[in-house]
Amino acid sequence: MSDFKPRVSNAWNLFTYFNFAVAALMMAGGIWSLQASFSAKGFYAMAALMLVHSTAAITKALRDKEESDRIYNKLEDARTERLLAQVSAKDPA
């Protein structure tokens, strides 16, 4: 059974936060400078916020599923090892 634990560097985390901030500022600036009515700007702003929320939610759901599968596989590996240990202990060879 392997104890592989993927680690993400602090540089990558900083890059993703910076990238998100730049994208959010660019979107806000684009909506602000848009030649449209206030209600249209509000619609685009709500759509942008919902897109960000949906992206975060789906990535969390995918991560949770992957972690759940990993835990399930560890349990199956432990059961298999226990079964093999029991069988080899009963084997008179």
Secondary structure as GFF3:
##gff-version 3
##sequence-region A 1 93
A	DSSP	alpha_helix	10	32	.	.	.	ID=ss1
A	DSSP	alpha_helix	38	90	.	.	.	ID=ss2
###
